[in-house]
Amino acid sequence: MAVRTGQSTAVVTYDDGPEPDGTDRVLTALASHAARATFFILVSRARRYPGLLREVVAAGHEIALHGLDHRRLTSFPAAEVRRRSADGRAELEDLTGQRVRWMRPPYGAQTLSTSLAIQRAGLTPVLWGPSSWDWKPITQEARLARVRETASAGSILLCHDGFADARDAVDDGPAPALDRGELTARILDVYASYGLLARSLGEAIGEGSAIREAHFRR
Ligand SMILES: [Zn+2]
């Protein structure tokens, strides 16, 4: 998925937060580059770290929904997907005072049925284009090489400000050890060298239009 925009705009997104030592470092790096991003929030974490969530909102970033927790939506019947999406949206809107427009299903796992259920909850499903590979146990240099290869106007970059765990009802193994703030700062330096401004999805779509393609996987 990408955004058609005539501007030198690239969308930067963060999943799986808020998380202490992740979200705060990312916010500092975004602020120092005058960048704005979209944060796909886990409600299971918003409840634990409401102060961090308030910091994301106060810094002017866009709030979107990642899920009530990190379980695959494809493991639920459609009615349950719709309920979980609607409940997550309502709780995030209550917590942040922002309208929530987007939902990114955990792992990008979706079928036509889950996609329609999300839309019936008043949300637009959003996947991503390039990834910063910040969930893989590789070096920052390898991640940045990937970012340099894939950076382009209208791209939607996947990053993480946290790492889902048992408290989000999943076991994805140990979290990779990395400074998420340092990675963000270096990604934004790459973007600046390409003349790209990092913006939230809502801002980028405000000046362009979404390019969607059917993309389903369980
Ligand atoms: Zn996730």
Boltz pocket constraint, residues with backbone or C-beta under 6 A from the ligand:
constraints:
  - pocket:
      binder: B
      contacts: [[A, 15], [A, 16], [A, 66], [A, 70], [A, 106], [A, 107], [A, 164]]
      max_distance: 6.0
